[in-house]
């Protein structure tokens, strides 16, 4: 049970990181403010570091990880592009990213509760990812 929950939680973290990095990449070319750009770049770098930790653990369990849900990814991409076409501003980007962070925090907490038997190292990575999402949402509030 521990191994099964650990793998499932690692997969969800992997999918969440891929979604987060993709979302940051989708908006980065539209960012005007240097501070907002730095917050997003720093967050992406931290996501990449966690992804490396997750990949090492997934390899240990002979697992390839998990791609984000294609429908969720498509909907996110469409929402981002429609909103940016209507209003290409840092405020719009902060709004989109805040929504994404909030959805990530909600999902990751759900999975943390669902996969209670996961090992402590995996739970710690999940909590660090949650904290990273929460921190970005707080940091970019001034752009809303």
C-alpha positions, -999 to 999 in steps of 0.1 A, spaced: 0 0 0 28 24 8 45 19 -25 12 22 -44 2 54 -27 37 68 -31 38 62 -68 3 76 -73 12 108 -53 45 112 -72 25 109 -105 1 136 -94 29 159 -84 46 152 -117 15 161 -137 10 192 -115 45 204 -121 42 198 -159 9 218 -159 25 246 -139 56 249 -160 35 248 -192 12 276 -178 42 298 -170 57 292 -204 23 301 -220 23 336 -204 59 345 -201 62 362 -235 33 386 -225 48 397 -191 58 433 -191 68 439 -154 103 428 -144 92 418 -109 63 396 -122 87 380 -147 111 373 -119 84 357 -97 73 335 -126 109 325 -136 118 317 -100 87 296 -95 94 278 -128 130 271 -116 117 257 -83 92 235 -102 121 222 -123 141 213 -91 112 194 -76 106 177 -109 142 164 -108 136 150 -73 103 134 -84 120 118 -115 146 102 -93 120 87 -71 98 76 -101 128 59 -117 134 40 -84 98 26 -88 103 21 -125 75 46 -134 74 72 -161 53 97 -143 21 113 -155 12 138 -182 -14 164 -172 -49 156 -182 -51 165 -219 -86 181 -215 -74 202 -185 -43 213 -204 -63 222 -235 -89 241 -214 -61 260 -196 -44 269 -229 -77 281 -244 -86 302 -213 -51 317 -212 -51 327 -249 -87 340 -249 -81 362 -218 -48 375 -232 -64 383 -266 -90 403 -248 -66 420 -224 -29 415 -228 -18 428 -194 2 418 -163 -31 420 -144 -46 393 -167 -15 372 -163 -16 375 -125 -53 366 -125 -47 335 -147 -17 324 -126 -35 329 -93 -64 307 -106 -39 280 -116 -21 281 -83 -53 278 -64 -64 248 -85 -30 232 -80 -31 238 -42 -66 223 -40 -57 193 -62 -24 185 -44 -41 187 -9 -68 164 -22 -42 139 -34 -21 143 -2 -53 133 18 -62 105 -7 -28 88 -7 -22 88 31 1 58 30 26 75 7 61 76 21 72 107 40 97 119 14 69 120 -12 46 138 12 73 163 19 78 170 -19 40 174 -22 39 199 7 69 218 -8 50 220 -41 19 232 -24 40 259 -6 55 270 -39 21 274 -55 8 293 -24 39 316 -24 35 325 -60 -2 334 -56 7 357 -26 37 372 -45 17 382 -75 -14 396 -57 0 431 -62 -5 427 -99 -42 418 -97 
